[in-house]
Amino acid sequence: MQVLILGSGVIGTSVAYYLARAGHEVTVLERQPAPALETSFGNAGEVSPGYSAPWAGPGVPVKAIKWMLMQHSPLVVKPMLDPAMWRWGLSMLRNCTQARYELNKGRMVRLAEYSRDCLKALRADTGIQYDERMQGTLQLFRTQQQLDGTAKDVEVLKASGVPYQVLDREGCLPYEPALAAVKEKFVGGLRLPGDETGDCFKFTQALARLAEAAGVTFRFGVNIQAIEHDAAKGVTAVRTDKGKFTADRYVVALGSYSPALVRPLGIDLPVYPVKGFSITVPITDADGAPESTVMDETFKVAVTRLGDRIRVGGTAQLSGFDLALNPRRRDTLEHVVTDLFPKGGNVRDASFWTGLRPMTPDGTPVVGATRIPNLMLSTGHGTLGWTMAAGTGRVMADLIAGKAPEIDMEGLTVARYGG
Ligand SMILES: Cc1cc2nc3c(=O)[nH]c(=O)nc-3n(C[C@H](O)[C@H](O)[C@H](O)COP(=O)(O)OP(=O)(O)OC[C@H]3O[C@@H](n4cnc5c(N)ncnc54)[C@H](O)[C@@H]3O)c2cc1C
């Protein structure tokens, strides 16, 4: 079957790889000159099924107000006259009940756990390398109140069968020895030994090469302008600045830019860009750097070892599609990494980056069929697109081949929004 994939981030590229392996004729359209140059470029590097949870949860509205008042705030909202932003925000608030949280988390964990298994199998099959490490992740608590507050998370982890360790201050040090130098700054942590880390950009680029070797055609520098359709045939072509492209099936994997292209087809996709920032610091003293990911719970900033670099990522900013690099966000990231790993690297040599997380209000991505038979969606992966990429690719390849995916698709498609 001929399949056209729109977008070559980690999601579109993963879908392309699995489809090619299943014997389909695949073309990928991408506006950038190479894969993974937008949101999949500089993320925090966590492959973290253990942390797969929606941002919308009980108590979050009150916490959000507190966060916005902090000096190094994890949440920034730019008041704008953007109806899509307000609609998305209201829908997120409606998802802040205990019942919705559990439902949404269950859906996310289902895909994220499956995705980690797919990633392991992919590594074993291909030997793909991307500065990967399999040393778990550590959520670090600076206050006793945060440590005591893990009880609720632990219940959820137990119920989902996710392995975990609650650690006191000394207990964290064997996993992250560099923290010994600053141990008065925290009281303990929650470790998820099953989590992994790695460079999403390197992974996507390497996977694109494997996909190409398996027969995928990548068309870079192609700006997608519209998806043409008619009532009888469904999608008939994709219009771009380089002409029209046609196929038997079409997969939209355009991250935050997906809703605008499917809206004219009558699909209302509540995916909104949630801006985040990262810095990448060259390591100067390996003993002073993190071993894996340390997630600072106070500032919601993740500090990850990626080969000879430290990636520091965080902040959720609602400001539409603006990609400006705000120096205040950089200050927060520098503050966290120099506070916890003062000897690891010199932040003056860091590069600064921003990307737009394609977020749904319920945290769960939108993967699979639409009511247009030859159109499928793979977007809305929000904070966890790197974590969920391999599983998404595998599920999409199975669906397109007409096979039942290995996980239940309940609650993962656009049908949950009536789309
Ligand atoms: C600061 C930050 C930290 C993060 N940390 C983590 C983490 O630790 N773990 C994790 O799992 N996830 C993390 N994420 C989330 C993760 O990076 C995203 O979910 C993921 O990259 C989304 O991938 P995607 O392929 O859907 O989107 P993208 O990577 O944005 O890909 C979409 C592609 O579509 C192309 N495109 C868009 N419009 C057009 C058009 N009109 N024509 C042609 N091409 C077009 C774009 O160029 C782009 O390449 C983080 C995100 C941020 C911002």
The ligand as a Gaussian input file, in Angstrom:
#p B3LYP/6-31G(d) Opt

LIG

0 1
 C       11.271000      21.276000      26.622000
 C       10.689000      19.958000      26.207000
 C       11.062000      18.808000      26.904000
 C       10.514000      17.567000      26.557000
 N       10.963000      16.454000      27.202000
 C       10.488000      15.226000      26.849000
 C       11.000000      14.052000      27.467000
 O       11.897000      14.106000      28.293000
 N       10.449000      12.854000      27.117000
 C        9.472000      12.769000      26.174000
 O        8.970000      11.658000      25.933000
 N        8.993000      13.861000      25.528000
 C        9.489000      15.090000      25.839000
 N        9.026000      16.206000      25.205000
 C        7.946000      16.061000      24.212000
 C        8.442000      15.583000      22.853000
 O        9.595000      16.293000      22.462000
 C        7.313000      15.770000      21.819000
 O        6.131000      15.145000      22.274000
 C        7.686000      15.168000      20.465000
 O        8.921000      15.694000      20.005000
 C        6.588000      15.432000      19.432000
 O        6.989000      14.840000      18.227000
 P        6.162000      15.043000      16.896000
 O        6.835000      14.228000      15.867000
 O        4.715000      14.842000      17.167000
 O        6.299000      16.616000      16.591000
 P        7.488000      17.399000      15.863000
 O        8.806000      16.936000      16.302000
 O        7.189000      18.855000      16.005000
 O        7.306000      16.953000      14.361000
 C        6.342000      17.504000      13.487000
 C        7.021000      17.769000      12.161000
 O        6.056000      18.287000      11.250000
 C        6.689000      19.267000      10.457000
 N        5.663000      20.191000       9.957000
 C        4.769000      20.904000      10.671000
 N        3.957000      21.623000       9.849000
 C        4.376000      21.344000       8.587000
 C        3.927000      21.768000       7.313000
 N        2.907000      22.626000       7.141000
 N        4.566000      21.287000       6.218000
 C        5.600000      20.404000       6.349000
 N        6.054000      19.968000       7.522000
 C        5.451000      20.432000       8.641000
 C        7.654000      19.954000      11.421000
 O        8.705000      20.572000      10.708000
 C        8.126000      18.807000      12.289000
 O        9.355000      18.257000      11.855000
 C        9.556000      17.478000      25.508000
 C        9.198000      18.617000      24.802000
 C        9.752000      19.853000      25.128000
 C        9.369000      21.063000      24.339000

